[in-house]
Amino acid sequence: MIKSAVDVFAEWAWGNASKESGVSPEFCLENFFPFPPAPCLVSVAMEALGIAIILGAFLNKAPVILNIVSNKSVAGMSPSALYGETIMYANSAFYSVLKGNPFSTYGENLVITVQSVVVCVLCWVYAVPKIGMTHRLCCIAAFGVYLFGVFVLISPTYYYLLMSVNLPVLLFSRGTQIYTFYTCKHTGTSSLITTGMNLVGSSIRIVTTIAKLGFDIPMLSSYGISFTLNSIMVAQFLFYKKNTNEYLASLKKKNE
């Protein structure tokens, strides 16, 4: 039983390491005592970081969702940015699913995709002016066509397009939100915690992708640009903090 547990741990810790690293369950177990080789320790650390990011992803959109529900408002949010963000996270998750990458390298994108869909639905509920039923049905139909295209039509030769398309989608999504913050001069019911988690997650993913998958240029480009744009958004939260507090106070007073 102990041997089985050790084998399971070894497969989890080192089974998905890149071939270039020279790390494998057999190599690391054979050389574990008295001191494990540094590459084996690094591989365990990367796996642990990946799991930590996935667990943290379950809380990623929670502050945003709570802000929207408590304030009954999506002020400061751009529907176009929300749609783009949903597709962006879905592309990242589905690319890795189709490529057969380890779940620890992309799990948070899958979790955040689901949460982003929830935020989009809340936007439909609380947006002013109201978002019509025709708009909603078109979005649902478009997402269904998107899923069909990804999992049925696209061939392995073109999987890379999911990440390549992510670059303009990322620029559009984050750029639209940055512009919305700029024009509103406040960040509304958006969450600094969520944006900060995205920033930290992007920086960690750059490291874990290089360590576990090597220089996967489509993934690294996406994470690098995401890091840059999230940094700008964090700066906006800090710059517009006073205006945001005043706006939320007036909104709370209005809802009382």
N, C-alpha and C positions, 0 to 999 in steps of 0.2 A: 504493500500500500504506500509506504514511504517512497519507494522507487518510482511508483506511478506518479505521485505528487511532484517529485523532482523532475520527472520527464515532462509533465505538463508545464511546470514553471519554465523549464529550459526551452521548450518549444515556443512558449509565449514570449520569453525574453529575447531569444536569439534566432528563432525560426524564420523571422521575416527580415533579418538583416541583409543588406545588399551584398552581392557576391564580391564586390570590390573591397569590402571591409575585411574579408577573410574570417568573419565571425560566423560560427555555427554552433548549435547545441552541443555537438560532440566535442568540438575544440574547447569551448568554454568550460564544460564539465570536467574534461580531462585535466585542465590547467587551473581549476578553481582554487585549489589549495597549494600553498598557504595564502597566496594573494591572487585574485582573479586578474587576468590581463586587462589593461586599460580599455581596449576596444569593447570588451564584454561588459564592463561597468557602464560605458557610455551608451551601449545599446539598451541596457536595462533602464537607464535614466531617460532615454528618448521614449521608450514604451510607457514609462510612468507619466511622463509629461503629456503624452498623447491621451492617456486615460483621464488625466486631470483636466485637460481641455474639454474632453467630451462631457465629463461630469459638470464642469462649469457652464457648458453650453445650455444645460437645462435651465439655468437661471439667466441666460443672456437677455432674453426679451421680457423677462418677468417685470423689471422696473417700468418698461415702456407700457406693458399691458395694464399694470396697476395704475400708472399715471392716467392713461386714457379712460379707464373705467371710473376712477375716483373723481376725475375732473369732467367726465362726459364730454371730452373734446379731443380732437386730433390736430389742434392748432399747431402750426409750425412744421407739420408733416406734409410731404408731397406724395400724393397717390402714385405718381409716375415713379418716384424714387422707391417707394415700397414695392411696386411690381418688379422693378428692375432688380432690387435687392433679393427678392424671392427667387427669381430666375438665376441670379448669380450664385446663390448658395446651392440651388438645385443642380446647376451645371457642375459645380465643384464636387458635389456628392455623387452625382450619377457618373461622372467621368471616372472616379475612383472605383465605383461599383462595377462598371463595365470593364475596367482594366484589371480588376481582381486585386486591387491594393489592400493591404491590411486595414481593418476597420479602425485601428488606432490612429491612422493617418488622415482620416476624413470624417469620422463619426460625428463630430460637432457640426459639420455642414449639413448633415442629414437632420439633426435635431433642430438646428436653427431654421432650416427650410420649413419645417412644420410650424414653428413659432411665428415665422414671417407670414405664413398663410393666415394664422389667427389675427395678426396685426392688420392685415389687409381687410379681413372681414369686419374688424372693429372700425376701421376707417370708413367702410360702407355704412356702418350703423350711425357713427357720430359726425361724419363730415358735414360741413356747412358751406355751400348749399348741399342738399341731399344728393347722393349718387343714385341715379335711377336704376331700375330693374334691368333695362336693356343693357346698360353698361356692365352690370354685374354678370349677366348671362353671357355676354361676349367674352368677358375675362375668364369665366369658367370654361367656356368652349375652347378658347385659345390655349388654356393650360392643358386641357385634355389632348388637343392636337399636338402640343409640345411633348407631352409624355409619350404619345404614340410614336412620334418621330424619333425620340431618343432611344426607346427600348425596342422598337420594331424596325424602323426604316434605316437608321444609321448603321454603317458597317464598321468593323474594327479599324479599318484603314483611316476612317474619318473621326475617330473618337477625340483626337486632339482638337477638333473644331469646337468642342464644348468649352475647353479652357481658352481657346483663342477668342471665341465670341465673348467670353467673360470680361476681357479687357475693355472693349467699348461699353459693355453693359455696366461694368464696375464704374467706369468714368462717368457714364450717364447717371447712374443711381446716386452715387456719392456726390457727383458734381451738382445734380439737381437739388439735393438736400442742402449742400453747402450754400448754394445760391438762395434757397428758400430762407435759410437762417439769416443770410446777409440782408435780404429784402425786408424780412420781418423785424430785424434787429433784436430778436430773442430766439430761444430754442424751444419755446412752447412746452409741450408735454413729452418731448423726446428725453432720453435719459443719458446723463453723463456716465453712469455706471455701465450701461450697455455699450456705449461707444468706447469707453475705456477698456472693457473686456475684449471688444473687437480689436482694438489696437494691440493689446498684450497678446491676444491669440494669434494675430498676424505675425508678430515678431517671433513668437515661439514656433509657429508653423514653418517659417523660413528655415530655422535651425533643424527641426525634426525632419523636414522633407529632404534636406541635404544629407542628414545622417542616415536616413532609412531608405530613401529612394534615389539618392545621388542628385545630380543637377538636372532635375526634370524642369526644363525651361518654362513650359506652359504653366505649371503650378507655381514655380518661384516668381514668375512675372506677375501673376495674379496676386500672390501674397505681398510682394514688394509694393505694388501700386496701392493695394488695400492699406498697407501700413502708412503710406504717405498721406492718403486721403483721410484716413481715420485720425491722423495726427492733426490735420487742419481742422477737423470737426471738434476734436477735444479743445483746441485753441479757441474755437468759437464759443464753446460752452463757458470757458473761463472769461472770455472777453465780454460776452453778453449776460453774464451771471446776474448783474443788478437788474437789467431790463426784464430778464426772465422771471425773477422773483416777484417783481412788481406786476407783471402780466398774470402770473399764476394766482397771486393774491386777489387781483380784481376778478379773475375767473371764478375763484372759490366763493367770493362775496356774491357774485352774480347767481351762482347755483344754490345759494342758501335760501 
